[in-house]
Amino acid sequence: MATYDSDQQEQLDRIKQFWKQYGNLITWVLVLVLGAYAGWTGYLYWQQQRAGAAGGLYEELDRAASAGQVDQVRQAFADLKDQYGGTTFAEQGALLAARVAADAGKADDTRAALQWLVDHGKNDNLVAIGRLRLAGVLLDAKEHDGALKLLAAKMPAEFEALAADRRGDVLQAQGKTAEAIEAYRAAWQAMDPSVEYRRLIEGKLTALGQAPQPRPDVNS
């Protein structure tokens, strides 16, 4: 029994010594871990609240767009990008605001909304759409070099064919027919044959005397 008590006391002494040596360190580690967890939980809550508020503003923008209320669309988008510029709702709002402005013949507003998306967007797909549409706006304004610069940026693979097609439009407008044909051909080859838009690219090539030839069936 005395031996048992002695063993217990020895273990207790070891624990006391260990805690004396490492107790402060363990306490601070726990504080940091718990603090980080609390901070992360708070951040997630803040993000959730922010997304909900941004969604509400986007719905307001969407209603104004459906009603053709150009001024309200402009204001809603301004609030959305100023208050919730880091959200996907703001990026989608830029595309919607640009479309409404374009339908209303407000080229400056169209350009500003798309430029904001290109400059500040984080969603690669939405930014790619913004680049393509802004390049079209610049093409209409005969700002060919600016349009080509936009189209030269790296885009997700699914947008490469559309970028090549738009590049062909710009090059043709510049009178660079040979380069335009090359761009259209690249677009036609890259685009899935099931996509209806491919026929439009084929029409452009045909009009330039370069009707594309179907790729040979590798299984034949």
CYANA upper distance limits for C-alpha pairs under 8 A (distance plus 0.5 A):
  1 MET  CA      5 ASP  CA      6.77
  2 ALA  CA      6 SER  CA      6.53
  3 THR  CA      7 ASP  CA      6.68
  4 TYR  CA      8 GLN  CA      6.70
  5 ASP  CA      9 GLN  CA      6.60
  6 SER  CA     10 GLU  CA      6.60
  7 ASP  CA     11 GLN  CA      6.72
  8 GLN  CA     12 LEU  CA      6.61
  9 GLN  CA     13 ASP  CA      6.54
 10 GLU  CA     14 ARG  CA      6.77
 11 GLN  CA     15 ILE  CA      6.76
 12 LEU  CA     16 LYS  CA      6.69
 13 ASP  CA     17 GLN  CA      6.60
 14 ARG  CA     18 PHE  CA      6.50
 15 ILE  CA     19 TRP  CA      6.54
 16 LYS  CA     20 LYS  CA      6.48
 17 GLN  CA     21 GLN  CA      6.68
 18 PHE  CA     22 TYR  CA      6.45
 18 PHE  CA     23 GLY  CA      7.82
 19 TRP  CA     23 GLY  CA      4.85
 19 TRP  CA     24 ASN  CA      8.43
 20 LYS  CA     24 ASN  CA      8.39
 22 TYR  CA     26 ILE  CA      6.70
 23 GLY  CA     27 THR  CA      6.63
 24 ASN  CA     28 TRP  CA      6.72
 25 LEU  CA     29 VAL  CA      6.67
 26 ILE  CA     30 LEU  CA      6.66
 27 THR  CA     31 VAL  CA      6.69
 28 TRP  CA     32 LEU  CA      6.61
 29 VAL  CA     33 VAL  CA      6.59
 30 LEU  CA     34 LEU  CA      6.46
 31 VAL  CA     35 GLY  CA      6.33
 32 LEU  CA     36 ALA  CA      6.46
 33 VAL  CA     37 TYR  CA      6.67
 34 LEU  CA     38 ALA  CA      6.60
 35 GLY  CA     39 GLY  CA      6.52
 36 ALA  CA     40 TRP  CA      6.55
 37 TYR  CA     41 THR  CA      6.61
 38 ALA  CA     42 GLY  CA      6.61
 39 GLY  CA     43 TYR  CA      6.56
 40 TRP  CA     44 LEU  CA      6.69
 41 THR  CA     45 TYR  CA      6.79
 42 GLY  CA     46 TRP  CA      6.60
 43 TYR  CA     47 GLN  CA      6.58
 44 LEU  CA     48 GLN  CA      6.61
 45 TYR  CA     49 GLN  CA      6.69
 46 TRP  CA     50 ARG  CA      6.51
 47 GLN  CA     51 ALA  CA      6.51
 48 GLN  CA     52 GLY  CA      6.73
 49 GLN  CA     53 ALA  CA      6.81
 50 ARG  CA     54 ALA  CA      6.61
 50 ARG  CA     84 TYR  CA      7.90
 51 ALA  CA     55 GLY  CA      6.49
 51 ALA  CA     87 THR  CA      7.64
 52 GLY  CA     56 GLY  CA      6.83
 53 ALA  CA     57 LEU  CA      6.99
 54 ALA  CA     58 TYR  CA      6.70
 54 ALA  CA     80 LEU  CA      7.10
 54 ALA  CA     84 TYR  CA      6.58
 54 ALA  CA     87 THR  CA      7.88
 54 ALA  CA     89 PHE  CA      6.76
 54 ALA  CA     90 ALA  CA      7.96
 55 GLY  CA     59 GLU  CA      6.71
 55 GLY  CA     89 PHE  CA      6.80
 56 GLY  CA     60 GLU  CA      6.89
 57 LEU  CA     61 LEU  CA      6.76
 57 LEU  CA     76 ALA  CA      7.13
 57 LEU  CA     79 ASP  CA      8.30
 57 LEU  CA     80 LEU  CA      6.79
 58 TYR  CA     62 ASP  CA      6.56
 58 TYR  CA     76 ALA  CA      8.04
 58 TYR  CA     77 PHE  CA      8.31
 58 TYR  CA     80 LEU  CA      7.67
 58 TYR  CA     89 PHE  CA      6.71
 58 TYR  CA     90 ALA  CA      7.93
 58 TYR  CA     93 GLY  CA      6.85
 59 GLU  CA     63 ARG  CA      6.65
 60 GLU  CA     64 ALA  CA      6.79
 60 GLU  CA     76 ALA  CA      7.38
 61 LEU  CA     65 ALA  CA      6.61
 61 LEU  CA     72 GLN  CA      7.83
 61 LEU  CA     73 VAL  CA      5.81
 61 LEU  CA     76 ALA  CA      5.82
 61 LEU  CA     77 PHE  CA      7.14
 61 LEU  CA     93 GLY  CA      7.75
 61 LEU  CA     97 ALA  CA      8.44
 62 ASP  CA     66 SER  CA      6.66
 62 ASP  CA     73 VAL  CA      8.30
 62 ASP  CA     96 LEU  CA      8.14
 63 ARG  CA     67 ALA  CA      6.77
 64 ALA  CA     68 GLY  CA      6.64
 64 ALA  CA     69 GLN  CA      5.58
 64 ALA  CA     70 VAL  CA      7.82
 64 ALA  CA     72 GLN  CA      6.51
 64 ALA  CA     73 VAL  CA      6.07
 65 ALA  CA     69 GLN  CA      6.46
 65 ALA  CA     70 VAL  CA      7.49
 65 ALA  CA     73 VAL  CA      6.52
 65 ALA  CA     96 LEU  CA      8.08
 65 ALA  CA     97 ALA  CA      8.10
 65 ALA  CA    100 VAL  CA      6.89
 68 GLY  CA    100 VAL  CA      7.89
 69 GLN  CA     73 VAL  CA      6.69
 70 VAL  CA     74 ARG  CA      6.76
 70 VAL  CA    100 VAL  CA      7.20
 70 VAL  CA    101 ALA  CA      7.33
 70 VAL  CA    104 ALA  CA      7.93
 71 ASP  CA     75 GLN  CA      6.79
 72 GLN  CA     76 ALA  CA      6.50
 73 VAL  CA     77 PHE  CA      6.56
 73 VAL  CA     97 ALA  CA      6.70
 73 VAL  CA    100 VAL  CA      8.21
 74 ARG  CA     78 ALA  CA      6.65
 74 ARG  CA     97 ALA  CA      7.14
 75 GLN  CA     79 ASP  CA      6.75
 76 ALA  CA     80 LEU  CA      6.58
 77 PHE  CA     81 LYS  CA      6.61
 77 PHE  CA     90 ALA  CA      7.87
 77 PHE  CA     93 GLY  CA      6.65
 77 PHE  CA     94 ALA  CA      7.31
 77 PHE  CA     97 ALA  CA      7.13
 78 ALA  CA     82 ASP  CA      6.51
 79 ASP  CA     83 GLN  CA      6.34
 79 ASP  CA     84 TYR  CA      8.33
 80 LEU  CA     84 TYR  CA      5.86
 80 LEU  CA     85 GLY  CA      7.00
 80 LEU  CA     89 PHE  CA      8.36
 80 LEU  CA     90 ALA  CA      6.11
 80 LEU  CA     93 GLY  CA      8.08
 81 LYS  CA     85 GLY  CA      4.62
 81 LYS  CA     86 GLY  CA      8.32
 81 LYS  CA     90 ALA  CA      5.92
 84 TYR  CA     90 ALA  CA      6.99
 85 GLY  CA     90 ALA  CA      6.13
 85 GLY  CA     91 GLU  CA      8.26
 85 GLY  CA    120 HIS  CA      8.36
 86 GLY  CA     90 ALA  CA      7.62
 86 GLY  CA    120 HIS  CA      8.48
 86 GLY  CA    121 GLY  CA      8.11
 86 GLY  CA    122 LYS  CA      8.15
 87 THR  CA     91 GLU  CA      7.37
 88 THR  CA     92 GLN  CA      6.66
 88 THR  CA    122 LYS  CA      8.42
 88 THR  CA    123 ASN  CA      7.61
 89 PHE  CA     93 GLY  CA      6.38
 90 ALA  CA     94 ALA  CA      6.69
 91 GLU  CA     95 LEU  CA      7.25
 91 GLU  CA    117 LEU  CA      6.42
 91 GLU  CA    121 GLY  CA      6.64
 91 GLU  CA    123 ASN  CA      8.36
 91 GLU  CA    126 LEU  CA      7.39
 91 GLU  CA    127 VAL  CA      8.48
 92 GLN  CA     96 LEU  CA      6.87
 92 GLN  CA    126 LEU  CA      7.78
 93 GLY  CA     97 ALA  CA      6.40
 94 ALA  CA     98 ALA  CA      6.50
 94 ALA  CA    113 ALA  CA      5.68
 94 ALA  CA    114 LEU  CA      6.77
 94 ALA  CA    116 TRP  CA      7.98
 94 ALA  CA    117 LEU  CA      6.74
 95 LEU  CA     99 ARG  CA      6.75
 95 LEU  CA    113 ALA  CA      7.64
 95 LEU  CA    114 LEU  CA      7.15
 95 LEU  CA    117 LEU  CA      8.37
 95 LEU  CA    130 GLY  CA      7.41
 96 LEU  CA    100 VAL  CA      6.82
 97 ALA  CA    101 ALA  CA      6.61
 97 ALA  CA    110 THR  CA      7.73
 97 ALA  CA    113 ALA  CA      7.18
 98 ALA  CA    102 ALA  CA      6.53
 98 ALA  CA    109 ASP  CA      7.27
 98 ALA  CA    110 THR  CA      4.73
 98 ALA  CA    111 ARG  CA      7.64
 98 ALA  CA    112 ALA  CA      8.47
 98 ALA  CA    113 ALA  CA      6.01
 98 ALA  CA    114 LEU  CA      6.85
 99 ARG  CA    103 ASP  CA      6.67
 99 ARG  CA    110 THR  CA      7.41
100 VAL  CA    104 ALA  CA      6.77
100 VAL  CA    110 THR  CA      8.43
101 ALA  CA    105 GLY  CA      6.74
101 ALA  CA    106 LYS  CA      5.52
101 ALA  CA    107 ALA  CA      7.36
101 ALA  CA    109 ASP  CA      6.40
101 ALA  CA    110 THR  CA      5.72
102 ALA  CA    106 LYS  CA      6.10
102 ALA  CA    107 ALA  CA      6.50
102 ALA  CA    109 ASP  CA      8.35
102 ALA  CA    110 THR  CA      6.11
106 LYS  CA    110 THR  CA      6.82
107 ALA  CA    111 ARG  CA      6.56
107 ALA  CA    137 VAL  CA      8.23
108 ASP  CA    112 ALA  CA      6.58
109 ASP  CA    113 ALA  CA      6.67
110 THR  CA    114 LEU  CA      6.85
111 ARG  CA    115 GLN  CA      6.44
111 ARG  CA    134 LEU  CA      6.93
111 ARG  CA    137 VAL  CA      7.35
112 ALA  CA    116 TRP  CA      6.63
113 ALA  CA    117 LEU  CA      6.97
114 LEU  CA    118 VAL  CA      6.76
114 LEU  CA    130 GLY  CA      5.95
114 LEU  CA    131 ARG  CA      7.92
114 LEU  CA    133 ARG  CA      7.91
114 LEU  CA    134 LEU  CA      6.38
115 GLN  CA    119 ASP  CA      6.54
115 GLN  CA    130 GLY  CA      8.11
115 GLN  CA    134 LEU  CA      7.56
116 TRP  CA    120 HIS  CA      6.31
116 TRP  CA    121 GLY  CA      8.02
117 LEU  CA    121 GLY  CA      5.34
117 LEU  CA    126 LEU  CA      8.44
117 LEU  CA    127 VAL  CA      6.61
117 LEU  CA    130 GLY  CA      6.79
118 VAL  CA    127 VAL  CA      5.89
118 VAL  CA    128 ALA  CA      8.35
118 VAL  CA    130 GLY  CA      6.53
118 VAL  CA    131 ARG  CA      6.72
121 GLY  CA    126 LEU  CA      7.93
121 GLY  CA    127 VAL  CA      6.29
122 LYS  CA    127 VAL  CA      7.69
123 ASN  CA    127 VAL  CA      6.61
124 ASP  CA    128 ALA  CA      6.57
124 ASP  CA    155 MET  CA      7.79
124 ASP  CA    156 PRO  CA      7.37
125 ASN  CA    129 ILE  CA      6.88
125 ASN  CA    155 MET  CA      8.37
125 ASN  CA    156 PRO  CA      7.21
126 LEU  CA    130 GLY  CA      6.70
127 VAL  CA    131 ARG  CA      6.64
128 ALA  CA    132 LEU  CA      6.79
128 ALA  CA    155 MET  CA      6.47
128 ALA  CA    156 PRO  CA      7.85
128 ALA  CA    159 PHE  CA      7.51
129 ILE  CA    133 ARG  CA      6.71
130 GLY  CA    134 LEU  CA      6.42
131 ARG  CA    135 ALA  CA      6.46
131 ARG  CA    150 LEU  CA      6.58
131 ARG  CA    151 LEU  CA      7.35
132 LEU  CA    136 GLY  CA      6.93
132 LEU  CA    150 LEU  CA      8.36
132 LEU  CA    151 LEU  CA      7.55
132 LEU  CA    162 LEU  CA      8.26
132 LEU  CA    163 ALA  CA      7.06
132 LEU  CA    166 ARG  CA      7.76
133 ARG  CA    137 VAL  CA      6.93
134 LEU  CA    138 LEU  CA      6.72
134 LEU  CA    147 ALA  CA      8.02
135 ALA  CA    139 LEU  CA      6.54
135 ALA  CA    146 GLY  CA      8.07
135 ALA  CA    147 ALA  CA      4.94
135 ALA  CA    148 LEU  CA      7.87
135 ALA  CA    150 LEU  CA      6.90
135 ALA  CA    151 LEU  CA      7.53
135 ALA  CA    166 ARG  CA      8.14
136 GLY  CA    140 ASP  CA      6.75
136 GLY  CA    147 ALA  CA      7.82
136 GLY  CA    166 ARG  CA      7.98
137 VAL  CA    141 ALA  CA      6.85
138 LEU  CA    142 LYS  CA      6.60
138 LEU  CA    143 GLU  CA      5.50
138 LEU  CA    144 HIS  CA      7.13
138 LEU  CA    146 GLY  CA      7.32
138 LEU  CA    147 ALA  CA      6.07
139 LEU  CA    143 GLU  CA      6.21
139 LEU  CA    144 HIS  CA      6.20
139 LEU  CA    147 ALA  CA      6.79
139 LEU  CA    170 VAL  CA      6.78
143 GLU  CA    147 ALA  CA      6.91
144 HIS  CA    148 LEU  CA      6.72
144 HIS  CA    170 VAL  CA      6.59
144 HIS  CA    171 LEU  CA      8.42
144 HIS  CA    173 ALA  CA      8.47
144 HIS  CA    174 GLN  CA      7.77
145 ASP  CA    149 LYS  CA      6.67
146 GLY  CA    150 LEU  CA      6.86
147 ALA  CA    151 LEU  CA      6.85
147 ALA  CA    167 ARG  CA      8.49
147 ALA  CA    170 VAL  CA      7.79
148 LEU  CA    152 ALA  CA      6.60
148 LEU  CA    167 ARG  CA      6.92
148 LEU  CA    170 VAL  CA      7.63
149 LYS  CA    153 ALA  CA      7.56
151 LEU  CA    163 ALA  CA      6.49
151 LEU  CA    164 ALA  CA      8.42
151 LEU  CA    166 ARG  CA      8.34
151 LEU  CA    167 ARG  CA      7.18
155 MET  CA    159 PHE  CA      6.81
155 MET  CA    160 GLU  CA      6.93
156 PRO  CA    160 GLU  CA      7.31
159 PHE  CA    163 ALA  CA      6.67
160 GLU  CA    164 ALA  CA      6.67
160 GLU  CA    187 ALA  CA      8.03
160 GLU  CA    190 ALA  CA      8.20
161 ALA  CA    165 ASP  CA      6.74
161 ALA  CA    186 ALA  CA      7.61
161 ALA  CA    187 ALA  CA      4.76
161 ALA  CA    188 TRP  CA      7.64
161 ALA  CA    190 ALA  CA      5.99
161 ALA  CA    191 MET  CA      6.17
162 LEU  CA    166 ARG  CA      6.70
162 LEU  CA    187 ALA  CA      7.03
163 ALA  CA    167 ARG  CA      6.54
163 ALA  CA    187 ALA  CA      8.23
164 ALA  CA    168 GLY  CA      6.70
164 ALA  CA    183 ALA  CA      5.79
164 ALA  CA    184 TYR  CA      6.91
164 ALA  CA    186 ALA  CA      7.06
164 ALA  CA    187 ALA  CA      5.62
165 ASP  CA    169 ASP  CA      7.00
165 ASP  CA    183 ALA  CA      6.76
165 ASP  CA    184 TYR  CA      5.73
165 ASP  CA    186 ALA  CA      8.46
165 ASP  CA    187 ALA  CA      5.85
165 ASP  CA    188 TRP  CA      8.47
165 ASP  CA    201 ILE  CA      7.57
166 ARG  CA    170 VAL  CA      6.94
167 ARG  CA    171 LEU  CA      6.66
167 ARG  CA    180 ALA  CA      7.80
167 ARG  CA    183 ALA  CA      6.97
168 GLY  CA    172 GLN  CA      6.50
168 GLY  CA    179 GLU  CA      7.79
168 GLY  CA    180 ALA  CA      4.71
168 GLY  CA    181 ILE  CA      7.28
168 GLY  CA    182 GLU  CA      8.16
168 GLY  CA    183 ALA  CA      5.45
168 GLY  CA    184 TYR  CA      5.97
169 ASP  CA    173 ALA  CA      6.72
169 ASP  CA    180 ALA  CA      7.35
170 VAL  CA    174 GLN  CA      6.85
170 VAL  CA    180 ALA  CA      8.25
171 LEU  CA    175 GLY  CA      6.91
171 LEU  CA    176 LYS  CA      5.73
171 LEU  CA    177 THR  CA      7.39
171 LEU  CA    179 GLU  CA      7.04
171 LEU  CA    180 ALA  CA      5.59
172 GLN  CA    176 LYS  CA      5.86
172 GLN  CA    177 THR  CA      5.87
172 GLN  CA    179 GLU  CA      8.34
172 GLN  CA    180 ALA  CA      5.80
176 LYS  CA    180 ALA  CA      6.61
177 THR  CA    181 ILE  CA      6.63
178 ALA  CA    182 GLU  CA      6.90
179 GLU  CA    183 ALA  CA      6.76
180 ALA  CA    184 TYR  CA      6.63
181 ILE  CA    185 ARG  CA      6.47
181 ILE  CA    205 LEU  CA      6.99
181 ILE  CA    208 LEU  CA      7.97
181 ILE  CA    210 GLN  CA      7.97
182 GLU  CA    186 ALA  CA      6.71
183 ALA  CA    187 ALA  CA      6.74
184 TYR  CA    188 TRP  CA      6.57
184 TYR  CA    201 ILE  CA      6.92
184 TYR  CA    204 LYS  CA      8.05
184 TYR  CA    205 LEU  CA      7.17
185 ARG  CA    189 GLN  CA      6.61
185 ARG  CA    205 LEU  CA      7.83
185 ARG  CA    212 PRO  CA      7.78
186 ALA  CA    190 ALA  CA      6.57
187 ALA  CA    191 MET  CA      6.57
187 ALA  CA    201 ILE  CA      7.93
188 TRP  CA    198 ARG  CA      6.50
188 TRP  CA    201 ILE  CA      6.62
188 TRP  CA    202 GLU  CA      7.25
191 MET  CA    195 VAL  CA      7.60
191 MET  CA    198 ARG  CA      6.91
192 ASP  CA    198 ARG  CA      8.03
193 PRO  CA    198 ARG  CA      7.11
194 SER  CA    198 ARG  CA      8.46
196 GLU  CA    200 LEU  CA      8.12
197 TYR  CA    201 ILE  CA      7.27
198 ARG  CA    202 GLU  CA      6.72
199 ARG  CA    203 GLY  CA      6.66
200 LEU  CA    204 LYS  CA      6.91
201 ILE  CA    205 LEU  CA      6.91
202 GLU  CA    206 THR  CA      6.62
202 GLU  CA    211 ALA  CA      7.08
202 GLU  CA    212 PRO  CA      7.05
203 GLY  CA    207 ALA  CA      6.59
203 GLY  CA    211 ALA  CA      8.13
204 LYS  CA    208 LEU  CA      6.96
205 LEU  CA    209 GLY  CA      6.92
205 LEU  CA    210 GLN  CA      5.48
205 LEU  CA    211 ALA  CA      5.76
205 LEU  CA    212 PRO  CA      7.35
206 THR  CA    210 GLN  CA      5.59
206 THR  CA    211 ALA  CA      4.60
206 THR  CA    212 PRO  CA      7.85
207 ALA  CA    211 ALA  CA      8.24
